[in-house]
Amino acid sequence: MDIEFILINGIVIACIYGLIAVAVSITWSSLGLLNLGYGFIFAFAGYGAYVTSRSLSEYPPVVLAAGVLVGAVGGVIICALIFIPLHEKPNFTVRGMVGTLAISLIGSQGLLWWFGPRNKALPEIFGRWQVEIGGTVLTSDKIGIVVCSIVMLILIVRWMRSSRRGLEIRAMMMNPHAASIVGIGIRKTGFYVMGITGAMTGLAAVLLSQTYYISPFSGITPLIKGVSIALLGGLGSVRGAVIASVILGFAESLTSTVLGGQYVLITQFLIIIAILMIRPRGIAGILDVAREQ
């Protein structure tokens, strides 16, 4: 068994799906919305990067920026169509979940109608170089995925700690009701939350496209894994989502190497069920106060 290969793949998987899991956790803890529309945002951003590479430029930073920007736009669209109309309405949690799922399904069908069923490929963003460290070969795409994911998370954390809007989002994550009492506009801040988390999902789409093709329904699996990681970490806990992404990333890498890719989801859900039976609030219940409703 190649331990180094499993570890490297586990880190790469954790970085990609961790972005979506953190996005799910931020949205839930700040807005009380379990956004199942990230599947559509994922595919929407991937096609946005694809169109940019075909019609504007294949320059890697341009393609990356296009995916992030289109992902942010997708998040803002879902906020305008679902969060704003349904906020403060009865059964908002259930209505929001159903509404975002509907957006995801309808949007994916729209992408299928517009772009057709054939898979699309993005240009190689990170090139084909590689480095060898201690006998382990690291390819450019794996290094690029890890670096881009970490940089994205660092920038978002720094922005949330230093900017006014970021501090408002943090206040909403800690106590949405108290934040509204002190004058923080939940609906207005919701656009920032959905824009930022959409941008994270857009980056994940471009990064994953270096391994898989873009298709209208390519966001379904990342959505399932992102929500699963968020649940395992403790829904609403950002640090818990990071820890859970590492655990499930290594589990997926080990399972696909030893048993095969068809057993990945089975083993992941078995791990999730086992941990939640012991810790119903997830593995980070003692680290963060996750939103409960």
Secondary structure, DSSP 8 states (H G I E B T S, - for coil): --HHHHHHHHHHHHHHHHHHHHHHHHHHHHH----TTHHHHHHHHHHHHHHHHHHT---HHHHHHHHHHHHHHHHHHHIIIIIHHHTTSTTHHHHHHHHHHHHHHHHHHHHHHHH-SS-B----SS-S-EEEETTEEEEHHHHHHHHHHHHHHHHHHHHHHHSHHHHHHHHHHH-HHHHHHTT--HHHHHHHHHHHHHHHHHHHHHHHTTTS-B-TTTTHHHHHHHHHHHHHH-TT-HHHHHHHHHHHHHHHHHHHHHT-GGGHHHHHHHHHHHHHHH-TT-TTTTTS-----
